[in-house]
Amino acid sequence: MKKIKKTIIAVGGGEIGRIKQLPDGTFCKTEIETTIIDNFIISASGKKHPKMLFIGTASNDKKTYLDVIKEYFQKRLGCKSVEPLNLIEENISEIEIRHKIFSSDIIYVGGGDTTAMLKIWRAKGVDKMLYEAYQKGIVLSGISAGAICWFEYYDNMDDIENIEQLELVNGLGFIKGFGVPHYDWLSSDEKDRIKSKLKEKSICGWSMDDCTALIFQDEHIGIISCRPDRKVMQIP
């Protein structure tokens, strides 16, 4: 009997070709930065053309975000399908949620407001379903908010400019410790504040730069970096 491998892939950040508004009001398509990581996410499913479920709760189920995910993971990287789990506007039943989660090979959680996302998940029982999916070997993955949600703790400030008010918030707890994405965005002072807070609470953490991923497969921990200057580190 084949052993079930429990996998979580937390991506610190990076672009995959979204349309971005520039300061002058014009729009441009961003570069694609995380292909090595995203190909690994697909391969972790054990299928050449896996079915992906995209959960965009943290960005209010924004359709433009879904469109980018579909274009990238389905048309470019070869997923058989990319379906959304829309929890905000749609009056979706528990049976429908379960069907979407357990008929997927990969679950990919998008970025945005982590706290708002987890509040909705807990109200609908999605947190428990995701843990069940994890135990069954469905690959859990995500970027930014979709990366740190899996940890025991994350910081309460989605606006990193206010990191001096850092407080630890309970995440899903599938991964031990604290997770922080976009670590390369932070100043030395902001990094010191995080290290001090974790030391004060006797909590170990992981920092993830953009274009990096932290991989948890059963008892094994791995790191992927798409750029030599981007790192994943244990803190403090």
N, C-alpha and C positions, 0 to 999 in steps of 0.2 A: 504493500500500500504506500502510495506516494505521500511523503511528509508535507504538511501544509506549512508554507513559509509566510510568516507575518512580516509585512513590509510597510514602512512609512518613509517617504522621500520629501524632505522639507527644503524648499528652494528659497534662498534669501532674497531674491529679486532678480530683475532683468526684463528685457523687452522681447516681444515676439511678433512685432509688426503691427502694433496698434496705431491708430490715427491720433496724433498729438497736436494740440493747439500751441503755437509758438507765441511768445510775448507780443509780437506785432499783429496778432490776430489771424495769421495764416496757419494752414495745417500741413503736416507732413507725416509720412509713414515712418515709424521708428525702425531701426535695424533689428535683426534677430540675433539674440545674444546667448540663448541657453539651449541650443540644439543638442549638444552633447548630453546635457542633463535630461532633456525631454525624450531623447532616444532611449536613455537608460530607463526612464519611467515606463515606456512602452515595452521594453525587453523584460522588465521585472514581472510583467503579467504572464510571461511564458507563452504568449501568443503573437503571431506575426501581425495580425490585424485585430487588435483588441477593441472591445466596446468601452468607451469612456463616458462617465457621468460627470458633467461639470456643475459644480455648486457655486453659484455667484451671489449667495446671500449677503456677503460683506459689501458688495457693490450694488445692493438693491435690485439684484437680478437684471442688471442693465443689459439690454439686448445687443448693444454694440460690442460689449465685452464678449458675449457668447459668440457673436459673428467672428471675432478675431480668433477665439479658441478653436472654432470649427474650421476656419480657413487654415489654421496652422496645424493642428493635430490630426485632422481628418484628411484634408486635401494635400498637405505638404508631407506629413510624417506617416500617413498610412493607417490611422485608426479606422476600423470598420464603420464606426459611428461615433458621434459626439452629441449626447442628449443632455438637456438641462434639467436640473431639479429646481424649479421655481417655487419658493416657499412664501414669498411676500404677497404678490398680487393674486396668485391662483388659490382657489379654495380646494387644495389637494388633500385627499384622504390619507389616513395612515397606511391603508392597503396599497394605494398608488405609490406612496413614498417607499415602502418596503420593496415593491416590485422594481422600481427604478434602481434602488441601491443594490439589490441582490441579483439583478440581471446584468450588472456591469462587471467588467474586468478591472477597471481602473476608476478611482474617484479622484478628481482633480478639483481642489478648492481655490477659488480666486482671491485676490487681494481686496482690501478695503477696511471696513470697521469691524475689528475682531469681536469687541464686546457686544455690539448689536447683533452680530451673526450668532454668537453662542447663546444669547438670550432667546432668539427665535428657535434655534436647534433644540434647546432644552425644553421649551414650551411644547414643541411638537414631538419630542422623543427621538429626534434625529441623532442626538449624541449617543444614545444607547444602541441604535441601529448601526451606526458607524463602528462602534466597538465590536459588535457582532460580526460585521463585515470584515473587520481587521482580523478577528479570530478565525474566520473562514478562509483567509488568504487573499481577499480582494485588496489590491494595491491602493494604499491611501497616499495621496500626494497633494501638494499645493504650494502656492507662492505667497510670500509676505504674510498677511493674515491667515492664509491657507497653509502656511508653514508653522507658525507659532501656536496655532490653536491646538495642536496635538500634544503640546508640552503640559507639564503640571502647572507652570506659571508663565505669564507673559507680562509685559508692562502695560499700564493702563492708559498710556498716552499715544494715541494714533498720530497725534501731532508731535513729532519728535522735538520741535522747538521748545516745548514745555517739559522737557525731560527732567528738569530740576524737581518736578512734582512727582517723580517716579514712585509708583506703588505697584506691588505685585498683585496680579489678579489670577484667579484659578482658571486654568485652561481645562482641556479634556482629560489630561493626565495619562495619555497613552504612552508618553515618553517622560522619563524622569527628568526633573530640573526645569530650567528657565530657557526660553528661546527668544532671541532678538534678531530680526532681519535687517537688511540695509545697513549693516554695521559700518560699512565704509562711508556712509553719509555723515556719521557722527563726528563731532569734534573730540579732541583729546579729553576735554573737560567732561563732556557728556559720557564718554566711555568710562572715565574714572567714577562718575556718579553711579553708573550701573554696577561696576565692580564693588564699590563701597556698599551698595544696597544688598548685593548678593552675599557679601562677606558678613554683613550685619545679621542677615537672616540664616546664615550657614546653608546657603543653597548654591549648588553648582549650576552653571549655565553654558549655553552655546551661542556664539556669535556667528552670524552668517552674512558675509558680504554679498552684494549683488553678483550674479553669475556664478554662484556656488550652491551646492546642495549638501545636506547632511542626510545620510542614508542609514536607516535602522532596519536590519533584517534579522529577525530572531535575536540572538545575543550579539550579533556582529554590528559594528558601526563603521561606516565608510564615508568618504568625502569625495565630491567631484568639484573641480574648479574649471571653468571655461576660459579663464585668463590667469596667467602666472602671477599677477599682482593682486588677485582676489583670494581671500582665505576664509576658512572656517576654523574657529579656535574655541577651546574650552575656557570658560571664565568662572571665577576670578583667577 
